C-alpha cells in the first residue's frame, strides 16, 4: 500500500493548516519515506508538517519535480531537520537548485535518465514542458502510481513516456498537478479522455494547478475515479 499525505496545496479545509499556491506530498511506501516537491516556503512546509505529525527526520529522499518556486521553497527546512538527504532535482538545474540544496546541507542529484533509487520506486527521465519536469512512479503489486508536480508536458505525453518504460504495467493512479487551471474545455476533455480511456487510470487525485473545470468534470462524470483532496488529506493507493 502507498500512503500519501498532502502537506502543501492551494486549498486547506482545516483551520490548523495553511494553504498556499504550491505542492508538497509526503509518501510512505513499505520502508521508504519520501517528500515529493516542497511547496513555496520553509515556514509553510514546517507549519503543516508539524501539525500533521509528519516526522521529516525519517525521510529517505526528496524529489523536486521542476524548477518553479512553488515547488522548491521548502528545501531549507528539510536541510535543517534532515541534513545530507539526497534531493533529486530537474535536468539542467545543478547550478541553481543544486547550489541551493548544497547550501542547506542537502545532496543534489540531477536527473537526466530514468532512475531506480529505492526498491519499486522510480524517477522518470526529464520530459520537456517546458520546463524540464520529471515524475515519481511507484510500482506496487504490478500497478503504477504516478506523482506529478504540474505535468507541464501534458497528460498524453507524460503517461506515454511512463507507459513505454513500464511496458505491460498498468497506470492505476495519478496524483498531483495537471496544469489545466487556465486550459480551454476541449483540452480538459482531451486530458480526461487520455486518463480514463487511453490509459485506464482508476484513481485521479487532482491538486495544485489542476483547475476547477478539470475537477468538476471528473467528479460529475467519473465519481468512481475522482478523489478530492487538499492540505491535510491522506490518500491511499
N, CA, C and O of each residue as an XYZ file, in Angstrom:
948
protein
N       0.837     -1.197      0.000
C       0.000      0.000      0.000
C       0.877      1.255      0.000
O       1.929      1.293      0.638
N       0.427      2.272     -0.723
C       1.106      3.565     -0.764
C       0.241      4.568     -0.008
O      -0.941      4.724     -0.311
N       0.823      5.239      0.964
C       0.097      6.242      1.758
C       0.672      7.622      1.462
O       1.883      7.828      1.544
N      -0.200      8.561      1.118
C       0.226      9.909      0.752
C      -0.485     10.925      1.639
O      -1.705     10.876      1.799
N       0.285     11.845      2.214
C      -0.278     12.951      2.995
C       0.017     14.249      2.244
O       1.164     14.522      1.891
N      -1.023     15.042      2.004
C      -0.851     16.313      1.300
C      -0.373     17.363      2.302
O      -1.131     17.791      3.173
N       0.883     17.771      2.172
C       1.473     18.765      3.068
C       1.215     20.193      2.586
O       0.968     21.092      3.390
N       1.274     20.394      1.278
C       1.042     21.723      0.709
C       0.160     21.589     -0.525
O       0.393     20.742     -1.387
N      -0.855     22.442     -0.592
C      -1.734     22.538     -1.755
C      -2.366     23.921     -1.722
O      -2.250     24.633     -0.725
N      -3.027     24.301     -2.792
C      -3.654     25.614     -2.852
C      -4.741     25.780     -1.795
O      -4.964     26.885     -1.300
N      -5.414     24.688     -1.447
C      -6.582     24.775     -0.581
C      -6.386     23.989      0.716
O      -5.806     22.904      0.735
N      -6.895     24.586      1.800
C      -6.924     23.898      3.089
C      -8.316     24.048      3.686
O      -8.886     25.139      3.699
N      -8.848     22.951      4.173
C     -10.159     22.982      4.819
C     -10.038     22.730      6.320
O     -11.019     22.412      6.993
N      -8.813     22.878      6.832
C      -8.537     22.644      8.245
C      -7.903     23.912      8.826
O      -6.893     24.393      8.312
N      -8.491     24.448      9.889
C      -8.007     25.715     10.445
C      -6.581     25.620     10.995
O      -5.908     26.639     11.146
N      -6.118     24.398     11.294
C      -4.752     24.229     11.815
C      -3.702     24.258     10.702
O      -2.507     24.387     10.966
N      -4.160     24.136      9.469
C      -3.255     24.017      8.337
C      -3.416     25.207      7.406
O      -4.488     25.808      7.328
N      -2.354     25.538      6.707
C      -2.367     26.693      5.818
C      -2.228     26.254      4.369
O      -1.347     25.462      4.038
N      -3.093     26.766      3.511
C      -2.975     26.517      2.085
C      -2.211     27.631      1.401
O      -2.228     28.772      1.864
N      -1.545     27.315      0.310
C      -0.815     28.308     -0.484
C      -0.562     27.706     -1.854
O      -0.551     26.484     -2.009
N      -0.362     28.553     -2.840
C      -0.156     28.067     -4.196
C       1.162     27.295     -4.270
O       2.245     27.873     -4.183
N       1.045     25.995     -4.430
C       2.228     25.136     -4.459
C       1.838     23.702     -4.169
O       0.656     23.371     -4.076
N       2.844     22.856     -4.028
C       2.583     21.437     -3.811
C       3.700     20.800     -3.009
O       4.880     21.075     -3.229
N       3.313     19.947     -2.077
C       4.260     19.060     -1.396
C       3.495     17.851     -0.882
O       2.437     17.988     -0.267
N       4.039     16.665     -1.138
C       3.415     15.420     -0.712
C       4.401     14.599      0.109
O       5.574     14.480     -0.244
N       3.918     14.042      1.192
C       4.696     13.094      1.994
C       4.202     11.691      1.645
O       2.999     11.429      1.639
N       5.142     10.796      1.355
C       4.794      9.479      0.826
C       5.425      8.382      1.678
O       6.618      8.425      1.978
N       4.622      7.409      2.059
C       5.117      6.211      2.735
C       4.840      5.001      1.854
O       3.703      4.752      1.454
N       5.896      4.259      1.562
C       5.717      3.017      0.808
C       6.638      1.968      1.404
O       7.859      2.054      1.278
N       6.045      0.977      2.053
C       6.791     -0.056      2.772
C       7.777      0.622      3.728
O       7.340      1.296      4.661
N       9.083      0.470      3.532
C      10.050      1.078      4.451
C      10.692      2.331      3.866
O      11.717      2.794      4.368
N      10.103      2.876      2.818
C      10.641      4.075      2.175
C       9.743      5.267      2.467
O       8.521      5.188      2.344
N      10.379      6.393      2.864
C       9.660      7.611      3.218
C      10.213      8.764      2.374
O      11.410      9.051      2.410
N       9.332      9.417      1.619
C       9.767     10.407      0.645
C       8.960     11.690      0.758
O       7.843     11.705      1.275
N       9.558     12.768      0.258
C       8.841     14.021      0.059
C       8.919     14.359     -1.421
O      10.002     14.404     -2.005
N       7.759     14.595     -2.017
C       7.683     14.974     -3.429
C       7.296     16.439     -3.513
O       6.175     16.820     -3.172
N       8.230     17.254     -3.969
C       8.111     18.709     -4.002
C       8.019     19.265     -2.580
O       7.668     18.549     -1.642
N       8.342     20.563     -2.438
C       8.494     21.118     -1.089
C       7.686     22.385     -0.849
O       7.882     23.060      0.161
N       6.769     22.720     -1.773
C       5.943     23.899     -1.580
C       6.710     25.199     -1.779
O       7.882     25.176     -2.158
N       6.053     26.341     -1.523
C       6.675     27.631     -1.805
C       7.597     28.176     -0.727
O       8.394     29.074     -0.999
N       7.507     27.644      0.511
C       8.344     28.201      1.578
C       8.595     27.187      2.677
O       7.824     26.247      2.869
N       9.693     27.398      3.397
C      10.026     26.536      4.530
C       9.048     26.708      5.680
O       8.668     25.733      6.329
N       8.636     27.955      5.937
C       7.705     28.209      7.050
C       6.401     27.439      6.857
O       5.879     26.840      7.797
N       5.888     27.461      5.644
C       4.631     26.757      5.355
C       4.799     25.257      5.494
O       3.968     24.590      6.111
N       5.868     24.722      4.925
C       6.111     23.282      4.993
C       6.267     22.831      6.438
O       5.721     21.800      6.830
N       7.010     23.598      7.234
C       7.206     23.243      8.634
C       5.890     23.297      9.410
O       5.581     22.388     10.180
N       5.119     24.366      9.205
C       3.845     24.513      9.910
C       2.937     23.318      9.661
O       2.415     22.725     10.605
N       2.747     22.967      8.407
C       1.822     21.891      8.073
C       2.360     20.517      8.462
O       1.613     19.669      8.950
N       3.657     20.300      8.244
C       4.251     19.007      8.598
C       4.142     18.747     10.101
O       3.810     17.637     10.518
N       4.417     19.757     10.903
C       4.344     19.578     12.357
C       2.900     19.396     12.814
O       2.630     18.591     13.705
N       1.970     20.140     12.210
C       0.561     19.995     12.579
C       0.020     18.617     12.223
O      -0.884     18.106     12.884
N       0.584     18.014     11.166
C       0.144     16.695     10.712
C       0.986     15.561     11.298
O       0.798     14.396     10.947
N       1.914     15.908     12.192
C       2.784     14.917     12.843
C       3.604     14.108     11.832
O       3.814     12.908     12.008
N       4.058     14.776     10.781
C       4.945     14.148      9.805
C       6.383     14.420     10.236
O       6.810     15.573     10.305
N       7.116     13.365     10.521
C       8.492     13.489     11.001
C       9.456     13.544      9.818
O       9.780     12.510      9.232
N       9.905     14.722      9.471
C      10.794     14.892      8.327
C      12.192     14.302      8.572
O      12.953     14.096      7.627
N      12.518     14.038      9.813
C      13.826     13.450     10.105
C      13.941     12.035      9.559
O      15.049     11.526      9.393
N      12.815     11.394      9.278
C      12.825      9.998      8.847
C      12.909      9.827      7.334
O      13.052      8.704      6.851
N      12.825     10.914      6.580
C      12.713     10.763      5.129
C      13.997     10.213      4.507
O      15.108     10.504      4.950
N      13.797      9.404      3.459
C      14.918      8.804      2.737
C      15.354      9.641      1.542
O      16.478      9.495      1.062
N      14.482     10.511      1.060
C      14.844     11.309     -0.099
C      13.764     12.304     -0.448
O      12.624     12.207      0.007
N      14.158     13.281     -1.282
C      13.241     14.318     -1.765
C      13.301     14.323     -3.284
O      14.378     14.225     -3.872
N      12.144     14.438     -3.912
C      12.077     14.565     -5.365
C      11.477     15.926     -5.675
O      10.351     16.215     -5.272
N      12.214     16.760     -6.383
C      11.713     18.066     -6.817
C      11.377     17.946     -8.298
O      12.265     17.733     -9.122
N      10.109     18.081     -8.635
C       9.634     17.766     -9.987
C      10.134     18.737    -11.045
O      10.489     18.324    -12.148
N      10.163     20.028    -10.715
C      10.635     21.026    -11.669
C      11.040     22.284    -10.911
O      10.874     22.369     -9.695
N      11.569     23.248    -11.636
C      12.322     24.335    -11.015
C      11.466     25.469    -10.477
O      12.007     26.357     -9.818
N      10.178     25.491    -10.716
C       9.340     26.618    -10.311
C       9.308     26.791     -8.787
O       9.333     25.817     -8.035
N       9.254     28.047     -8.357
C       9.444     28.395     -6.949
C       8.405     27.797     -6.014
O       8.695     27.564     -4.841
N       7.195     27.545     -6.515
C       6.144     26.994     -5.654
C       6.319     25.502     -5.376
O       5.487     24.878     -4.717
N       7.416     24.942     -5.888
C       7.723     23.524     -5.660
C       9.064     23.312     -4.951
O       9.381     22.192     -4.548
N       9.840     24.368     -4.799
C      11.209     24.211     -4.294
C      11.485     24.988     -3.012
O      12.563     24.849     -2.434
N      10.530     25.810     -2.552
C      10.813     26.748     -1.473
C      11.052     26.135     -0.110
O      11.626     26.787      0.762
N      10.628     24.899      0.097
C      10.771     24.282      1.409
C      12.073     23.533      1.628
O      12.252     22.916      2.678
N      12.985     23.570      0.666
C      14.244     22.828      0.813
C      15.060     23.238      2.042
O      15.635     22.364      2.690
N      15.137     24.521      2.391
C      15.912     24.880      3.594
C      15.407     24.193      4.855
O      16.210     23.779      5.691
N      14.102     24.066      5.008
C      13.556     23.384      6.182
C      13.969     21.922      6.207
O      14.346     21.401      7.257
N      13.902     21.257      5.060
C      14.292     19.851      5.007
C      15.779     19.698      5.331
O      16.170     18.767      6.036
N      16.599     20.604      4.821
C      18.021     20.553      5.131
C      18.304     20.740      6.612
O      19.263     20.184      7.147
N      17.458     21.532      7.271
C      17.637     21.779      8.698
C      17.283     20.542      9.531
O      18.020     20.187     10.451
N      16.164     19.886      9.217
C      15.721     18.747     10.031
C      16.310     17.413      9.559
O      16.391     16.463     10.338
N      16.720     17.339      8.284
C      17.224     16.073      7.745
C      18.423     16.307      6.824
O      18.343     16.055      5.622
N      19.536     16.790      7.390
C      20.709     17.096      6.557
C      21.274     15.847      5.878
O      21.082     14.723      6.342
N      21.971     16.076      4.774
C      22.618     15.031      3.965
C      21.621     14.157      3.198
O      21.999     13.136      2.624
N      20.362     14.558      3.190
C      19.363     13.836      2.404
C      19.572     14.124      0.914
O      19.870     15.256      0.533
N      19.417     13.110      0.087
C      19.527     13.303     -1.358
C      18.262     13.965     -1.892
O      17.144     13.604     -1.526
N      18.473     14.951     -2.775
C      17.370     15.656     -3.426
C      17.515     15.477     -4.928
O      18.512     15.899     -5.516
N      16.530     14.857     -5.544
C      16.555     14.600     -6.984
C      15.961     15.816     -7.695
O      14.761     16.078     -7.613
N      16.821     16.545     -8.386
C      16.445     17.833     -8.962
C      16.345     17.734    -10.483
O      16.903     16.818    -11.087
N      15.628     18.682    -11.103
C      15.397     18.598    -12.550
C      16.671     18.735    -13.374
O      17.675     19.288    -12.924
N      16.599     18.224    -14.573
C      17.685     18.359    -15.549
C      18.029     19.837    -15.748
O      17.145     20.690    -15.824
N      19.318     20.116    -15.831
C      19.842     21.459    -16.094
C      19.578     22.437    -14.951
O      19.431     23.637    -15.179
N      19.518     21.920    -13.715
C      19.311     22.818    -12.569
C      20.403     22.685    -11.512
O      20.253     23.173    -10.392
N      21.506     22.022    -11.873
C      22.562     21.782    -10.883
C      23.197     23.075    -10.399
O      23.601     23.175     -9.240
N      23.287     24.071    -11.283
C      23.909     25.340    -10.904
C      22.958     26.261    -10.151
O      23.395     27.249     -9.561
N      21.677     25.954    -10.165
C      20.705     26.777     -9.450
C      20.152     26.026     -8.237
O      20.523     26.327     -7.103
N      19.282     25.065     -8.464
C      18.738     24.283     -7.357
C      19.814     23.480     -6.640
O      19.761     23.286     -5.426
N      20.795     23.013     -7.419
C      21.878     22.250     -6.812
C      22.637     23.061     -5.781
O      22.960     22.564     -4.703
N      22.922     24.306     -6.112
C      23.603     25.196     -5.163
C      22.750     25.454     -3.930
O      23.247     25.451     -2.804
N      21.462     25.677     -4.158
C      20.553     25.898     -3.032
C      20.528     24.685     -2.114
O      20.604     24.820     -0.893
N      20.421     23.499     -2.707
C      20.395     22.272     -1.903
C      21.675     22.127     -1.082
O      21.620     21.868      0.120
N      22.822     22.294     -1.731
C      24.101     22.146     -1.014
C      24.255     23.185      0.090
O      24.799     22.884      1.153
N      23.781     24.406     -0.156
C      23.918     25.471      0.843
C      23.099     25.186      2.097
O      23.342     25.780      3.148
N      22.138     24.287      1.989
C      21.318     23.929      3.143
C      21.577     22.496      3.617
O      20.748     21.900      4.304
N      22.725     21.959      3.246
C      23.150     20.670      3.777
C      22.558     19.462      3.099
O      22.650     18.352      3.623
N      21.949     19.655      1.934
C      21.370     18.539      1.195
C      22.303     18.101      0.073
O      23.241     18.816     -0.283
N      22.038     16.922     -0.480
C      22.893     16.355     -1.525
C      22.106     16.321     -2.832
O      21.220     15.479     -2.985
N      22.406     17.219     -3.783
C      21.641     17.247     -5.033
C      22.045     16.144     -5.999
O      23.227     15.836     -6.152
N      21.048     15.555     -6.648
C      21.261     14.555     -7.692
C      20.470     15.017     -8.912
O      19.239     15.020     -8.888
N      21.168     15.406     -9.980
C      20.479     15.878    -11.172
C      19.953     14.686    -11.973
O      20.683     13.725    -12.217
N      18.697     14.754    -12.375
C      18.050     13.653    -13.093
C      18.196     13.880    -14.599
O      17.731     14.886    -15.133
N      18.845     12.933    -15.269
C      18.983     13.024    -16.728
C      18.452     11.784    -17.439
O      18.228     11.812    -18.650
N      18.251     10.702    -16.700
C      17.698      9.457    -17.237
C      16.819      8.820    -16.171
O      16.795      9.260    -15.022
N      16.095      7.773    -16.569
C      15.305      7.024    -15.585
C      16.206      6.525    -14.465
O      17.323      6.071    -14.709
N      15.706      6.615    -13.224
C      16.461      6.176    -12.056
C      15.569      5.297    -11.183
O      14.344      5.412    -11.204
N      16.212      4.417    -10.416
C      15.502      3.495     -9.517
C      16.191      3.539     -8.155
O      16.867      2.586     -7.767
N      16.016      4.671     -7.414
C      16.793      4.881     -6.193
C      16.443      3.947     -5.037
O      17.295      3.651     -4.200
N      15.184      3.479     -4.988
C      14.723      2.605     -3.914
C      13.908      1.478     -4.531
O      13.397      1.645     -5.639
N      13.765      0.348     -3.867
C      13.004     -0.764     -4.440
C      11.600     -0.348     -4.865
O      10.828      0.185     -4.067
N      11.282     -0.599     -6.133
C       9.964     -0.320     -6.713
C       9.624      1.168     -6.790
O       8.471      1.532     -7.025
N      10.619      2.022     -6.593
C      10.413      3.471     -6.659
C      11.309      4.040     -7.757
O      12.521      3.827     -7.753
N      10.699      4.765     -8.696
C      11.418      5.252     -9.870
C      11.243      6.767    -10.031
O      10.210      7.334     -9.676
N      12.278      7.396    -10.572
C      12.188      8.787    -11.000
C      12.348      8.783    -12.518
O      13.321      8.243    -13.044
N      11.392      9.385    -13.215
C      11.401      9.326    -14.672
C      12.515     10.180    -15.267
O      13.072     11.049    -14.596
N      12.832      9.924    -16.521
C      13.710     10.807    -17.269
C      13.028     12.165    -17.400
O      11.807     12.253    -17.270
N      13.799     13.233    -17.657
C      13.170     14.540    -17.833
C      12.333     14.603    -19.099
O      12.723     14.095    -20.150
N      11.186     15.232    -18.975
C      10.278     15.429    -20.105
C      10.094     16.935    -20.254
O       9.852     17.623    -19.262
N      10.204     17.455    -21.464
C      10.140     18.893    -21.666
C       8.707     19.381    -21.721
O       7.878     18.818    -22.436
N       8.415     20.440    -20.958
C       7.099     21.058    -20.982
C       6.986     22.198    -21.981
O       6.097     22.166    -22.832
N       7.865     23.220    -21.911
C       8.841     23.465    -20.855
C       8.147     23.855    -19.561
O       6.958     24.174    -19.568
N       8.892     23.833    -18.424
C      10.300     23.494    -18.255
C      10.501     21.982    -18.230
O       9.555     21.212    -18.398
N      11.753     21.570    -18.017
C      12.009     20.151    -17.799
C      11.301     19.714    -16.527
O      11.351     20.397    -15.504
N      10.648     18.575    -16.606
C       9.933     18.043    -15.449
C      10.083     16.534    -15.422
O      10.002     15.871    -16.456
N      10.302     15.997    -14.234
C      10.303     14.544    -14.117
C       9.247     14.121    -13.096
O       8.712     14.943    -12.352
N       8.965     12.828    -13.080
C       7.827     12.305    -12.329
C       8.267     11.134    -11.458
O       9.140     10.352    -11.833
N       7.652     11.034    -10.304
C       7.889      9.903     -9.416
C       6.888      8.812     -9.747
O       5.699      9.086     -9.904
N       7.361      7.576     -9.854
C       6.488      6.438    -10.149
C       6.786      5.328     -9.146
O       7.937      4.925     -8.981
N       5.754      4.840     -8.486
C       5.899      3.718     -7.557
C       5.130      2.534     -8.110
O       3.956      2.647     -8.464
N       5.808      1.396     -8.180
C       5.179      0.158     -8.649
C       4.804     -0.691     -7.444
O       5.664     -1.099     -6.664
N       3.519     -0.949     -7.305
C       3.026     -1.730     -6.175
C       2.136     -2.849     -6.701
O       1.061     -2.599     -7.247
N       2.591     -4.075     -6.533
C       1.832     -5.253     -6.989
C       1.494     -5.180     -8.474
O       0.395     -5.548     -8.891
N       2.445     -4.703     -9.260
C       2.266     -4.638    -10.702
C       1.490     -3.433    -11.195
O       1.315     -3.257    -12.400
N       1.019     -2.593    -10.266
C       0.280     -1.378    -10.634
C       1.161     -0.161    -10.392
O       1.972     -0.148     -9.466
N       1.000      0.855    -11.222
C       1.822      2.056    -11.141
C       1.019      3.223    -10.584
O      -0.132      3.436    -10.964
N       1.638      3.979     -9.679
C       1.077      5.232     -9.201
C       2.044      6.342     -9.584
O       3.233      6.275     -9.270
N       1.531      7.366    -10.264
C       2.349      8.452    -10.794
C       2.133      9.707     -9.958
O       0.998     10.067     -9.645
N       3.233     10.371     -9.599
C       3.192     11.620     -8.841
C       3.647     12.746     -9.754
O       4.729     12.688    -10.338
N       2.812     13.771     -9.872
C       3.069     14.864    -10.806
C       3.144     16.202    -10.081
O       2.303     16.509     -9.236
N       4.164     16.997    -10.421
C       4.244     18.342     -9.872
C       3.243     19.257    -10.540
O       2.348     19.790     -9.884
N       3.389     19.444    -11.853
C       2.450     20.261    -12.635
C       2.067     19.618    -13.965
O       1.116     20.062    -14.609
N       2.776     18.600    -14.381
C       2.537     17.933    -15.657
C       2.530     18.936    -16.817
O       1.627     18.942    -17.654
N       3.567     19.786    -16.837
C       3.709     20.742    -17.931
C       3.762     20.084    -19.311
O       3.257     20.673    -20.267
N       4.346     18.895    -19.462
C       4.362     18.270    -20.795
C       2.981     17.828    -21.283
O       2.822     17.512    -22.462
N       1.995     17.800    -20.411
C       0.657     17.338    -20.780
C       0.420     15.894    -20.387
O       1.361     15.115    -20.241
N      -0.843     15.546    -20.218
C      -1.207     14.196    -19.770
C      -0.757     13.138    -20.768
O      -0.126     12.154    -20.382
N      -1.074     13.327    -22.048
C      -0.775     12.303    -23.055
C       0.722     12.047    -23.174
O       1.157     10.895    -23.196
N       1.507     13.113    -23.250
C       2.955     12.975    -23.408
C       3.590     12.328    -22.179
O       4.462     11.467    -22.295
N       3.138     12.757    -21.008
C       3.696     12.224    -19.762
C       3.383     10.745    -19.593
O       4.283      9.942    -19.347
N       2.116     10.384    -19.722
C       1.735      8.990    -19.499
C       2.267      8.072    -20.600
O       2.500      6.888    -20.357
N       2.459      8.603    -21.793
C       3.074      7.810    -22.869
C       4.506      7.447    -22.505
O       4.925      6.306    -22.702
N       5.253      8.398    -21.980
C       6.639      8.148    -21.561
C       6.689      7.082    -20.474
O       7.519      6.173    -20.523
N       5.805      7.197    -19.502
C       5.792      6.252    -18.380
C       5.319      4.883    -18.831
O       5.904      3.868    -18.452
N       4.280      4.844    -19.627
C       3.740      3.574    -20.115
C       4.750      2.833    -20.981
O       4.837      1.606    -20.924
N       5.505      3.565    -21.776
C       6.516      2.941    -22.633
C       7.624      2.318    -21.801
O       8.096      1.221    -22.100
N       8.035      3.022    -20.757
C       9.119      2.499    -19.903
C       8.665      1.246    -19.147
O       9.417      0.279    -19.031
N       7.438      1.273    -18.639
C       6.907      0.135    -17.885
C       5.990     -0.687    -18.790
O       4.808     -0.853    -18.490
N       6.512     -1.182    -19.857
C       5.706     -1.908    -20.831
C       4.954     -3.058    -20.171
O       5.542     -3.915    -19.512
N       3.631     -3.053    -20.369
C       2.806     -4.127    -19.813
C       2.270     -3.863    -18.430
O       1.450     -4.633    -17.930
N       2.721     -2.772    -17.788
C       2.237     -2.432    -16.445
C       1.136     -1.374    -16.543
O       1.193     -0.480    -17.387
N       0.154     -1.486    -15.683
C      -0.995     -0.579    -15.714
C      -0.756      0.644    -14.844
O      -0.273      0.530    -13.718
N      -1.096      1.816    -15.372
C      -1.069      3.043    -14.578
C      -2.385      3.102    -13.805
O      -3.435      3.408    -14.370
N      -2.316      2.814    -12.537
C      -3.522      2.720    -11.708
C      -3.965      4.083    -11.177
O      -5.156      4.390    -11.166
N      -2.994      4.906    -10.732
C      -3.356      6.176    -10.121
C      -2.420      7.298    -10.521
O      -1.248      7.070    -10.821
N      -2.952      8.522    -10.522
C      -2.157      9.727    -10.758
C      -2.570     10.759     -9.727
O      -3.759     11.021     -9.547
N      -1.585     11.352     -9.043
C      -1.856     12.354     -8.024
C      -0.931     13.546     -8.225
O       0.254     13.388     -8.520
N      -1.498     14.759     -8.060
C      -0.688     15.968     -8.162
C      -1.287     16.976     -9.113
O      -2.495     16.983     -9.353
N      -0.426     17.837     -9.659
C      -0.872     18.892    -10.552
C      -1.030     18.416    -11.986
O      -0.286     17.556    -12.457
N      -2.021     18.994    -12.680
C      -2.283     18.639    -14.078
C      -2.167     19.838    -15.028
O      -2.367     19.681    -16.233
N      -1.851     21.018    -14.516
C      -1.603     22.215    -15.331
C      -2.768     22.524    -16.278
O      -2.557     22.817    -17.455
N      -3.982     22.457    -15.761
C      -5.170     22.692    -16.582
C      -6.041     23.832    -16.043
O      -7.178     24.000    -16.481
N      -5.516     24.608    -15.102
C      -6.324     25.650    -14.456
C      -6.853     26.677    -15.447
O      -7.973     27.164    -15.290
N      -6.066     27.014    -16.465
C      -6.486     28.024    -17.439
C      -6.703     27.429    -18.833
O      -6.765     28.158    -19.823
N      -6.817     26.117    -18.900
C      -6.955     25.450    -20.198
C      -8.393     25.533    -20.695
O      -9.325     25.475    -19.893
N      -8.589     25.668    -22.015
C      -9.947     25.632    -22.574
C     -10.573     24.253    -22.372
O      -9.866     23.264    -22.174
N     -11.884     24.199    -22.424
C     -12.608     22.964    -22.114
C     -12.183     21.812    -23.011
O     -12.106     20.673    -22.549
N     -11.903     22.084    -24.291
C     -11.543     20.985    -25.194
C     -10.246     20.313    -24.770
O     -10.089     19.106    -24.950
N      -9.309     21.086    -24.204
C      -8.057     20.494    -23.725
C      -8.274     19.691    -22.438
O      -7.653     18.652    -22.214
N      -9.176     20.210    -21.605
C      -9.505     19.484    -20.376
C     -10.151     18.141    -20.712
O      -9.798     17.114    -20.133
N     -11.085     18.153    -21.637
C     -11.755     16.911    -22.039
C     -10.780     15.933    -22.677
O     -10.893     14.723    -22.485
N      -9.824     16.456    -23.437
C      -8.816     15.597    -24.069
C      -7.938     14.928    -23.020
O      -7.594     13.752    -23.142
N      -7.576     15.692    -21.980
C      -6.764     15.130    -20.899
C      -7.527     14.036    -20.162
O      -6.968     12.986    -19.847
N      -8.800     14.284    -19.889
C      -9.624     13.283    -19.205
C      -9.775     12.031    -20.063
O      -9.735     10.913    -19.550
N      -9.946     12.217    -21.352
C     -10.056     11.087    -22.264
C      -8.795     10.224    -22.233
O      -8.876      8.996    -22.236
N      -7.633     10.874    -22.201
C      -6.365     10.134    -22.121
C      -6.276      9.341    -20.830
O      -5.887      8.172    -20.832
N      -6.637      9.982    -19.733
C      -6.565      9.310    -18.430
C      -7.499      8.113    -18.357
O      -7.088      7.013    -17.986
N      -8.754      8.332    -18.713
C      -9.792      7.329    -18.475
C      -9.798      6.228    -19.537
O      -9.909      5.046    -19.211
N      -9.679      6.622    -20.803
C      -9.872      5.651    -21.879
C      -8.560      5.147    -22.485
O      -8.418      3.949    -22.732
N      -7.609      6.038    -22.724
C      -6.348      5.585    -23.327
C      -5.525      4.758    -22.348
O      -4.968      3.723    -22.714
N      -5.451      5.221    -21.093
C      -4.580      4.551    -20.126
C      -5.342      3.827    -19.024
O      -4.722      3.117    -18.232
N      -6.644      3.976    -18.943
C      -7.440      3.225    -17.977
C      -7.104      3.509    -16.530
O      -7.174      2.612    -15.689
N      -6.735      4.755    -16.223
C      -6.403      5.133    -14.850
C      -7.650      5.011    -13.977
O      -8.732      5.445    -14.371
N      -7.496      4.425    -12.802
C      -8.647      4.144    -11.940
C      -8.757      5.083    -10.737
O      -9.766      5.064    -10.032
N      -7.723      5.908    -10.496
C      -7.776      6.815     -9.350
C      -7.010      8.088     -9.711
O      -5.803      8.049     -9.950
N      -7.731      9.225     -9.747
C      -7.130     10.506    -10.104
C      -7.329     11.476     -8.951
O      -8.455     11.707     -8.511
N      -6.225     12.048     -8.459
C      -6.268     12.975     -7.328
C      -5.702     14.313     -7.790
O      -4.496     14.533     -7.689
N      -6.550     15.214     -8.299
C      -6.052     16.489     -8.818
C      -5.754     17.487     -7.695
O      -6.578     17.695     -6.805
N      -4.584     18.092     -7.746
C      -4.166     19.074     -6.757
C      -3.582     20.295     -7.467
O      -3.406     20.298     -8.685
N      -3.288     21.324     -6.684
C      -2.494     22.473     -7.116
C      -3.042     23.140     -8.373
O      -4.059     23.828     -8.298
N      -2.402     22.958     -9.519
C      -2.721     23.701    -10.744
C      -3.700     22.962    -11.657
O      -3.784     23.272    -12.845
N      -4.427     22.009    -11.128
C      -5.288     21.163    -11.969
C      -6.505     21.906    -12.505
O      -6.956     21.626    -13.616
N      -7.043     22.845    -11.737
C      -8.157     23.650    -12.212
C      -9.520     23.109    -11.812
O      -9.723     21.898    -11.727
N     -10.450     24.025    -11.567
C     -11.780     23.650    -11.113
C     -12.592     22.942    -12.202
O     -13.388     22.054    -11.898
N     -12.399     23.326    -13.459
C     -13.142     22.669    -14.537
C     -12.768     21.194    -14.631
O     -13.640     20.335    -14.762
N     -11.487     20.907    -14.565
C     -10.989     19.524    -14.595
C     -11.589     18.720    -13.440
O     -12.064     17.601    -13.633
N     -11.563     19.299    -12.246
C     -12.103     18.623    -11.072
C     -13.610     18.415    -11.200
O     -14.131     17.351    -10.867
N     -14.295     19.436    -11.682
C     -15.748     19.365    -11.786
C     -16.204     18.280    -12.754
O     -17.110     17.506    -12.449
N     -15.575     18.232    -13.911
C     -15.966     17.222    -14.905
C     -15.646     15.818    -14.396
O     -16.463     14.906    -14.524
N     -14.473     15.649    -13.826
C     -14.107     14.340    -13.289
C     -15.074     13.894    -12.196
O     -15.533     12.751    -12.191
N     -15.380     14.807    -11.266
C     -16.222     14.425    -10.135
C     -17.648     14.080    -10.568
O     -18.284     13.211     -9.972
N     -18.156     14.765    -11.614
C     -19.517     14.520    -12.068
C     -19.623     13.318    -13.006
O     -20.545     12.510    -12.895
N     -18.669     13.212    -13.930
C     -18.741     12.163    -14.944
C     -18.076     10.857    -14.509
O     -18.454      9.780    -14.969
N     -17.092     10.954    -13.627
C     -16.341      9.753    -13.215
C     -16.140      9.757    -11.696
O     -15.001      9.786    -11.229
N     -17.220      9.729    -10.926
C     -17.110      9.812     -9.470
C     -16.368      8.642     -8.840
O     -15.842      8.763     -7.734
N     -16.321      7.509     -9.536
C     -15.599      6.356     -9.005
C     -14.101      6.479     -9.210
O     -13.336      5.711     -8.627
N     -13.665      7.429    -10.026
C     -12.246      7.637    -10.309
C     -11.698      8.857     -9.568
O     -10.562      8.849     -9.094
N     -12.513      9.898     -9.474
C     -12.083     11.165     -8.886
C     -11.943     11.056     -7.370
O     -12.796     10.479     -6.695
N     -10.842     11.625     -6.840
C     -10.625     11.695     -5.394
C     -10.344     13.148     -5.028
O      -9.376     13.741     -5.504
N     -11.191     13.711     -4.185
C     -10.995     15.095     -3.744
C      -9.994     15.131     -2.604
O     -10.044     14.310     -1.689
N      -9.079     16.100     -2.671
C      -8.059     16.201     -1.629
C      -7.595     17.646     -1.515
O      -7.847     18.461     -2.403
N      -6.920     17.954     -0.425
C      -6.340     19.261     -0.175
C      -5.356     19.117      0.965
O      -5.022     17.999      1.357
N      -4.888     20.226      1.502
C      -3.904     20.169      2.588
C      -4.472     19.337      3.748
O      -5.594     19.563      4.201
N      -3.684     18.387      4.207
C      -4.084     17.539      5.323
C      -4.754     16.244      4.942
O      -4.925     15.363      5.784
N      -5.140     16.110      3.677
C      -5.786     14.883      3.236
C      -4.793     13.727      3.201
O      -3.610     13.919      2.918
N      -5.281     12.536      3.489
C      -4.490     11.315      3.337
C      -5.148     10.465      2.261
O      -6.347     10.191      2.308
N      -4.343     10.056      1.293
C      -4.821      9.235      0.179
C      -4.048      7.936      0.176
O      -2.824      7.938      0.307
N      -4.747      6.832      0.028
C      -4.084      5.535     -0.015
C      -4.350      4.851     -1.359
O      -5.467      4.869     -1.877
N      -3.305      4.257     -1.898
C      -3.406      3.504     -3.156
C      -3.128      2.034     -2.844
O      -3.156      1.196     -3.746
